[in-house]
């Protein structure tokens, strides 16, 4: 195995200055997300979602962002899944986006709430048929004895819902309201540019540069 300490990359493609950042961090995030989509990076909407269990243990997994609306970030999941249960008991969350091709990272912390049922219904209806059936078939995060179990459940619900697949009551969206957002731009010699947004106490946001 290669010595991991020898794996290094010097970043130098772009810079980031607080004065060049938009006033609202979600707008700045949208600008960077648009850049990532335009650059055709793999899975530009992929984000590391970190939650906390009732026992205070952190857990993380990669989920796809599905919307940015009213200065909130939205994703969808099974509310009975591990992350769904975590967020149901402790509504604090951290999101991390990493676009190595652009040498950029965004770290977001905040609180979550469930989106309204009409919004979840609308998004669920837009999903491919098999994904909608899969939402019924998968008791997400629960142990199963083998893959045959999930395939049998999929066949069962596909037979039940031949055309119209309603949204399961245990499946829907979470909206993340940020209260801390940090933008990271890789720079040479590990002197990275970091810009932190925090609420200014007056309904807006303040920006500051952080040491790398």
LINQUIBEL-V899079 format. One record per residue. N is the residue number from 1. RES is the residue in three letters. SS is DSSP state (helix for helix, strand for strand, loop for the rest). NEAR is the number of other ideal C-beta (glycine too) atoms within 12 Angstrom. Layout:
n->N res->RES ss->SS near->NEAR
n->N res->RES ss->SS near->NEAR
//
This chain:
n->1 res->UNK ss->loop near->6
n->2 res->UNK ss->loop near->7
n->3 res->UNK ss->loop near->7
n->4 res->UNK ss->helix near->7
n->5 res->UNK ss->helix near->7
n->6 res->UNK ss->helix near->8
n->7 res->UNK ss->loop near->8
n->8 res->UNK ss->loop near->13
n->9 res->UNK ss->loop near->16
n->10 res->UNK ss->loop near->13
n->11 res->UNK ss->loop near->26
n->12 res->UNK ss->loop near->16
n->13 res->UNK ss->loop near->20
n->14 res->UNK ss->loop near->23
n->15 res->UNK ss->loop near->24
n->16 res->UNK ss->loop near->35
n->17 res->UNK ss->loop near->17
n->18 res->UNK ss->helix near->24
n->19 res->UNK ss->helix near->13
n->20 res->UNK ss->helix near->18
n->21 res->UNK ss->loop near->31
n->22 res->UNK ss->loop near->24
n->23 res->UNK ss->loop near->19
n->24 res->UNK ss->loop near->24
n->25 res->UNK ss->helix near->38
n->26 res->UNK ss->helix near->34
n->27 res->UNK ss->helix near->20
n->28 res->UNK ss->helix near->33
n->29 res->UNK ss->helix near->39
n->30 res->UNK ss->helix near->26
n->31 res->UNK ss->helix near->24
n->32 res->UNK ss->helix near->37
n->33 res->UNK ss->helix near->31
n->34 res->UNK ss->helix near->19
n->35 res->UNK ss->helix near->26
n->36 res->UNK ss->helix near->29
n->37 res->UNK ss->helix near->21
n->38 res->UNK ss->helix near->14
n->39 res->UNK ss->loop near->19
n->40 res->UNK ss->loop near->12
n->41 res->UNK ss->loop near->22
n->42 res->UNK ss->loop near->15
n->43 res->UNK ss->loop near->20
n->44 res->UNK ss->loop near->27
n->45 res->UNK ss->loop near->27
n->46 res->UNK ss->strand near->25
n->47 res->UNK ss->strand near->33
n->48 res->UNK ss->strand near->26
n->49 res->UNK ss->strand near->36
n->50 res->UNK ss->strand near->28
n->51 res->UNK ss->strand near->36
n->52 res->UNK ss->strand near->26
n->53 res->UNK ss->loop near->19
n->54 res->UNK ss->loop near->14
n->55 res->UNK ss->loop near->11
n->56 res->UNK ss->loop near->12
n->57 res->UNK ss->loop near->13
n->58 res->UNK ss->strand near->19
n->59 res->UNK ss->strand near->24
n->60 res->UNK ss->strand near->20
n->61 res->UNK ss->strand near->25
n->62 res->UNK ss->strand near->19
n->63 res->UNK ss->strand near->33
n->64 res->UNK ss->strand near->23
n->65 res->UNK ss->loop near->35
n->66 res->UNK ss->loop near->28
n->67 res->UNK ss->strand near->26
n->68 res->UNK ss->strand near->29
n->69 res->UNK ss->strand near->21
n->70 res->UNK ss->loop near->17
n->71 res->UNK ss->loop near->29
n->72 res->UNK ss->strand near->32
n->73 res->UNK ss->strand near->41
n->74 res->UNK ss->strand near->33
n->75 res->UNK ss->strand near->38
n->76 res->UNK ss->strand near->37
n->77 res->UNK ss->strand near->38
n->78 res->UNK ss->strand near->32
n->79 res->UNK ss->loop near->30
n->80 res->UNK ss->loop near->22
n->81 res->UNK ss->loop near->29
n->82 res->UNK ss->helix near->28
n->83 res->UNK ss->helix near->35
n->84 res->UNK ss->helix near->34
n->85 res->UNK ss->helix near->24
n->86 res->UNK ss->helix near->32
n->87 res->UNK ss->helix near->36
n->88 res->UNK ss->helix near->26
n->89 res->UNK ss->helix near->18
n->90 res->UNK ss->loop near->23
n->91 res->UNK ss->loop near->22
n->92 res->UNK ss->strand near->28
n->93 res->UNK ss->strand near->40
n->94 res->UNK ss->strand near->33
n->95 res->UNK ss->strand near->43
n->96 res->UNK ss->strand near->27
n->97 res->UNK ss->strand near->37
n->98 res->UNK ss->strand near->24
n->99 res->UNK ss->strand near->34
n->100 res->UNK ss->helix near->20
n->101 res->UNK ss->helix near->22
n->102 res->UNK ss->helix near->30
n->103 res->UNK ss->loop near->28
n->104 res->UNK ss->strand near->36
n->105 res->UNK ss->strand near->30
n->106 res->UNK ss->strand near->42
n->107 res->UNK ss->strand near->28
n->108 res->UNK ss->strand near->40
n->109 res->UNK ss->strand near->28
n->110 res->UNK ss->strand near->31
n->111 res->UNK ss->strand near->24
n->112 res->UNK ss->strand near->37
n->113 res->UNK ss->strand near->22
n->114 res->UNK ss->strand near->27
n->115 res->UNK ss->loop near->31
n->116 res->UNK ss->loop near->17
n->117 res->UNK ss->helix near->18
n->118 res->UNK ss->helix near->14
n->119 res->UNK ss->helix near->25
n->120 res->UNK ss->helix near->32
n->121 res->UNK ss->helix near->22
n->122 res->UNK ss->helix near->20
n->123 res->UNK ss->helix near->29
n->124 res->UNK ss->helix near->33
n->125 res->UNK ss->helix near->18
n->126 res->UNK ss->helix near->17
n->127 res->UNK ss->loop near->23
n->128 res->UNK ss->loop near->12
n->129 res->UNK ss->helix near->20
n->130 res->UNK ss->helix near->17
n->131 res->UNK ss->helix near->23
n->132 res->UNK ss->helix near->30
n->133 res->UNK ss->helix near->31
n->134 res->UNK ss->helix near->26
n->135 res->UNK ss->helix near->35
n->136 res->UNK ss->helix near->31
n->137 res->UNK ss->helix near->30
n->138 res->UNK ss->loop near->27
n->139 res->UNK ss->loop near->24
n->140 res->UNK ss->loop near->27
n->141 res->UNK ss->loop near->20
n->142 res->UNK ss->loop near->18
n->143 res->UNK ss->loop near->10
n->144 res->UNK ss->loop near->16
n->145 res->UNK ss->loop near->9
n->146 res->UNK ss->loop near->10
n->147 res->UNK ss->helix near->12
n->148 res->UNK ss->helix near->11
n->149 res->UNK ss->helix near->17
n->150 res->UNK ss->helix near->22
n->151 res->UNK ss->helix near->17
n->152 res->UNK ss->helix near->16
n->153 res->UNK ss->helix near->24
n->154 res->UNK ss->helix near->26
n->155 res->UNK ss->helix near->18
n->156 res->UNK ss->helix near->15
n->157 res->UNK ss->helix near->25
n->158 res->UNK ss->helix near->21
n->159 res->UNK ss->helix near->15
n->160 res->UNK ss->helix near->18
n->161 res->UNK ss->loop near->22
n->162 res->UNK ss->loop near->11
n->163 res->UNK ss->loop near->11
n->164 res->UNK ss->loop near->12
n->165 res->UNK ss->loop near->28
n->166 res->UNK ss->loop near->19
n->167 res->UNK ss->loop near->30
n->168 res->UNK ss->loop near->32
n->169 res->UNK ss->loop near->16
n->170 res->UNK ss->loop near->24
n->171 res->UNK ss->strand near->34
n->172 res->UNK ss->strand near->34
n->173 res->UNK ss->strand near->34
n->174 res->UNK ss->strand near->40
n->175 res->UNK ss->strand near->32
n->176 res->UNK ss->strand near->40
n->177 res->UNK ss->strand near->27
n->178 res->UNK ss->strand near->34
n->179 res->UNK ss->strand near->26
n->180 res->UNK ss->strand near->26
n->181 res->UNK ss->strand near->40
n->182 res->UNK ss->strand near->35
n->183 res->UNK ss->strand near->43
n->184 res->UNK ss->strand near->32
n->185 res->UNK ss->strand near->33
n->186 res->UNK ss->loop near->29
n->187 res->UNK ss->loop near->22
n->188 res->UNK ss->helix near->18
n->189 res->UNK ss->helix near->12
n->190 res->UNK ss->helix near->16
n->191 res->UNK ss->loop near->18
n->192 res->UNK ss->loop near->27
n->193 res->UNK ss->strand near->31
n->194 res->UNK ss->strand near->29
n->195 res->UNK ss->strand near->35
n->196 res->UNK ss->strand near->29
n->197 res->UNK ss->strand near->35
n->198 res->UNK ss->strand near->20
n->199 res->UNK ss->strand near->21
n->200 res->UNK ss->loop near->15
n->201 res->UNK ss->loop near->9
n->202 res->UNK ss->loop near->7
n->203 res->UNK ss->loop near->10
n->204 res->UNK ss->loop near->15
n->205 res->UNK ss->strand near->28
n->206 res->UNK ss->strand near->21
n->207 res->UNK ss->strand near->27
n->208 res->UNK ss->strand near->20
n->209 res->UNK ss->strand near->24
n->210 res->UNK ss->strand near->21
n->211 res->UNK ss->loop near->11
n->212 res->UNK ss->loop near->18
//
